[in-house]
Amino acid sequence: MLSVPGESSSRKLHPPLSPASSHGKFPSAASSREALLATSSDDIPLRKLIAAASSSKPSRPLNTSTSNLSLHNWPGHPRQPPKNQRRHTDDHVIAISVTITLAILVLIGVPLGAVLPQKYVVPLPINVLVPFYIYPDQNAWDRMFQAAIKHDETNFTVILSIDHGPSASIWPPGTYLSPMKRIHTLPNVQAIGYVDTEYGSRDGEKVRKDIATYAGWNNTDIPLSGIFFDHTPAEDIDDARTYLKNVSATVRHTEGFLQPAIVVHNPGTVPDANMTNYHADVTVVFEGAYGDLPSRGETKAELQGLDGRRMDYAEIIHSVPRTMSRGGIRRIINGERRHVGWLYVTDRMGDNKYEWYSDRWEEFLDLTF
């Protein structure tokens, strides 16, 4: 699960069982999700492909100037079509053939993204969910700000944790004040606070105290947009559902958060179906090493049991091999974005994997958008 400063995670990863954002200061889900999803490569209408093929430029008229007459034009000699006419005829036949081929591939279930050049494929929209446990001294947050400015049409949600939560003080340390205020100058970035639930075993009163502390930051002009609940229970046993309902509802009804507040649950795996019904806007259905990432077919099958939408789910993938090619990273991104609307990929590993940027942070973003 998400390691934070001062924490050494010993949780054994389990194989999975389980918007543009509509939360916080981001636009509404109904408009952004549907408009962007409508541009998916899988949704290219066949009638447009056929119309494009049928509109090929017609052949030019045969030039009958006497200066172009040759033995081939005399009576008794087999008439040969001019080269330019043959070329246009061939182009038309090729266009029709390509259209028919693409239609057949779509009908048998082959995505157009697999056969069309990359520049013709519009990828599914995706948000960046960043476990951002970097101490903000000496301009350490600048790479985050620069990325958000460069990719200004992408929504970034950064998870803040000072000391495995909001720290013992009711206010964040002074070092955080200036960079956190800068976050609020970027319209495509929102910050949420980290709260550990210890798989539903942590005392509810302590959880509510952390929530209240984060909400109180609003008094220092650095309001947060919600809460990231780490280590949430994945199995529908005992009072797990009631626990999640109570802590999530606390965020909804606590003044101080930017509205509408966002609630993220992180079981780190695909949870039981009933566990996603309790006020979670986003559920992290995989957090783990790249080597443990399930296949696309496994992920698709597990998520079908939740009856949710792609934008309701997130994945956090760490320990990506540092020798992996750009093509390999692109395949990870394009494979996972078919199932989730929130993603984070890093080559860092170990207990402090979220306490600094991936060596390929900028490359990951460039390949994503």
N, C-alpha and C positions, 0 to 999 in steps of 0.2 A: 504494500500500500504506500501512500505518500509519506516519505520520510521527511522529518522537519528538523530544524536545528535542535540539537540536544536529544534527539531520539535515535535509537538503533533498532530498526524494525527487524523482528524475527519471524514475522508471519510467513507461513508457507503458502505460496501461491496455489490456488486451486484451479483446475481447468474450468472454463466457463460453463455455468449451467444456463445468465442473462445477456438562440436560433439565429444565415444571419439571425442573430439572437433577437428575441422579442422582449428581453427582460431589462431591468434597470433603465439605463438611459438610451437603450437601443430602440429602433423602430418596432412597430407592431408586428406580431408574428404572421397574422393573416395576409398582410400585403407582401412582406419580404419573402416569406417562405415560398408561397405559391408562385410568385413572379420569378424567383430565381430557379426554382425547380423546373419551371416550364422550359428552361433553356438546356436541360440535360440532353446529352447526346443520344440517349435512348428514346427521346421523345420527338426526333426529327420526323415530320409527317412524310410518308412515302409519296403522297400526291405532289409535294414540293420537289422531291427528287425527280419524279417522272416529268413534271412540268419543265424543270431545268434542262433535262435531256432533250425534250421535244422542241425547245426553243433555240436549238443550234442555228448558227447563221447559215442562211441558204447559199447554195452554190451561185457563183457569178455567172452571167450569161456568156455563152460561147462567143469568143471574139472571132468575127468573120472577116476581119481586115485581110485584103489580098497580100499584105506583107507577111502574113502568118500562114499562107497556104503552103502545103508540101505535098509530096507524093501520096501521103496517107489520105488526103482530101479528094483525090481524083476518083471519078466513077470507076467501079470495078475493084477498088482496093478496100479491104475491111476497115470500117471506120473505127478509130480509136478515140476514146474520150480524152480531152486534154488533162494534163497532170493535175491542175488545180481543181478540176471537177471531181476527179477520183479522190483527191485528198479530202474534200469537203464531204463526199459521200461516206468515206471511211470514218471520218470524225463522227458523223451522225450515227453510224452503226455502232461504233465503240461506246458512245454515250448511252445509247439504248441498252447495250449489253451490260455496261456497268450498273445502270439503274436496276435492271432485272436481277443481276447478281446480288446487289445490296438488299433488294426486296426479299429475295429468298433467304439471305442470311438473317434478316430481321425476323422473318416468319418462323425460322427454326430456332430462334432464341440467341443468336450471336449478336452481342452489342456492337453498335457501329464504332464505338471507341476502339475496338480491337482491330478494325480494318481500315479506318480512315486515318490520314495523317494527323498528328497531334494538333497542328494549327487549326484544323477544322472541327475539333471536339471542344465543346464548352463543358467544363467540369462541373460536377455538382457543388453547390455552395457549401462552405464549411467555416466554422468558427475555431479560434485558437483558445484552448483552455490551458493556462500556464500555471503549474505549481511554482510560484515565484517567491522562494525563501532566501533571496539574496539580500544581504545587509547593505543598505543604501549609502555607503560611505565612498568618498572620492569618485563621484559620478558613476557608481556601479550600475545604476539603472538606465544609463544613457542608451545602451544597445536596445533595450526594450522600447524606449521612446522613439528611437530612430526607426525601428521596425514598424511601429504603429503609424508613424508619419509616412513612411514609404508605401505601406499597404493600407492606405486610408479608407479603402472600401471594405476592409475586413474587420470583423469584431473580435477584440481581444478581451478575455476575462482572466484577470490575474488573481491568484489565490495568495493572500498575505498571511504569514505566520511569523510573529516576532519571537515567541518562545513556546513552541508547541501550542500556540494559541495567541491570545491577545496580550500576554504578559501579566504580571501581578499588578501593575499599575493600571489605573482607570484610563490613563492617557498613553498614547504611543510615545516612544522615546523621541526626543527632539530631532534626532537625525532623520526620522521618517517624515517629519512635517512638510518640508519643502518638496521632496519628490512626490509625496502623495497628493499634494495640492496640484502638482503638475499633471498628474493623471487626469484630474478633472478638467483640464484644458483640452484634452484629446477626446473628441466626440465618439471615437470608436473603441475606447478603452473603459472598462469598468473594473472595480476592485471588490473582492468579497473576502470575508474573514474565514480563517481555518478553525474548525472545532472538531475535536476527536470524540467519537462516541464509544470507542473501544468495543465495537461489535454489539452495541446496545447494553453493555454492562456498566458503563460509566453512570454515576449518580446523576439523575435528571436535574437536580438543583445546581450542580456544578456546570452542566451544559447550559442551563438558562442564564447563569451568571456570566459565562463567556459571551453569550449572545447579547446580553444587556451592555457589556463593556464595549463590544464592537459598535452597537447602536449609539452609545454615548460619544463616540468619536465625532459624531455630527456637530457636537458643541465646539469642536476645534476646526470647523470648516473643512473636514475631510470625511464626509459621509461615505459609507460603504453601500454597495448595491445588494448585499445579501450574505449568505453563509454557505460555505462548503463543509458538509458533514463527512468526515473521513471515517473509515472503518465502520460503515453502517452494516447492520446484519443483513445477510442475503437470504437466509432461510426463514420460512414462515412457521416459526415455532414459538412456544410460550407467548410472551407479550411483546414480541418484536414489532408487530404491526402497530400496536398502541404506542410503543415507545417512539417510533418514527413519526407517527401522527402528531404526538404531543410536541416534540422538539421542532418539527417543521412548522406547526401552527404558531409556535412561539415567535418565530421569525416574522410570520405574516402579521402578527398583531403587536409587534414591538415598534414603537415610534423611533425614528432616527435613521432608518434605512431609506435609501432612494426607492421610489415606487415606480412600477411594481417590483417588490423585492424578489430576488432569485434564490432558489433553494436547490443545492446540488447534493445528491447522495453518492457516496463512493463505496460500494461493496467490493469493487475491484473485479467483479465477475458478474455474469448474468444472474440476477436474483430470481427467486420464485415470483410468479406472476403477480400475486397479491401484494408483493412488497413494493411495487411501483405505483400504487394507488394513493399514496399519502403525501400529497403536496410537493413532490419533487418535480422541478421543472426539467432537470437533467439528471440522468443516472449514468455513472461511469460503469460500463459493462465489461471493461477490461483495463486493468492496470498491472503491468508486469514487463518482464524482459522480452525482447524481440523473439528470442528462441522459444518462448512459451506461447507466442501468439497463435490462436487457433486458426484453422483454415477458413477461407471465405464461406465455404459451404456449412461448416460447423457454426460459425457466427450467425449466418442467415437463419439456420434452422432453430437456434436457440432464441433469437430475437422474435421470430414469428409467434412464439408462445406468449410474448408480452403484449401483443396487440397495440404497440405504440408506433410512433412515427420516427423516421430517421433522425430528425432534429431533437428528439428526446434523449438521445444517447451520446455518450462520449467514450473515447479511449485514450489512455496515457501509456505510451510505449517507450520504455527505456532500454539501455544496454544494446542499442543498435550497433553492429560492428563498424568500427571506425574506418575499415578498409572498404566498406560497401560503396559501390559506384553510385553516381547520380541516378542512373537508370533504376538501380535497386531501390533507392529511397523513393523515387517517383512511383514505383510499383506498390510499395507499402502504402503510400498516401492515396493513390487512386483506387487501390483495393479496399481500404478501410472506409473511404468516404462513401462507398456504396451503401454502407450500413449505419454510419454514425454521422452526426452533424457537428461534432466537436472533436478536436484531435490535438494531441501533443506528441512529438517525437523527439527523442534525445539520444545521443550516443554515450551519455554519462551513465555511470553505474555506482553501486555502493550506497552507503548510508547518506552521503551528502550529494546525491545525484541531482537534487533540485535546488542546491544552494549556489549553483553557478550555471551560466549558459552552456548549452551544447557547443562543441567546437564547430558544428555545422548549423547553428541556429539560423543564420541568414539564408543559408542554402535550403534548409527545410522550408522556410517561408517562400522563397523564390519558386521552389518546385510545387508548392501547394497552390499558388495563385498566379 
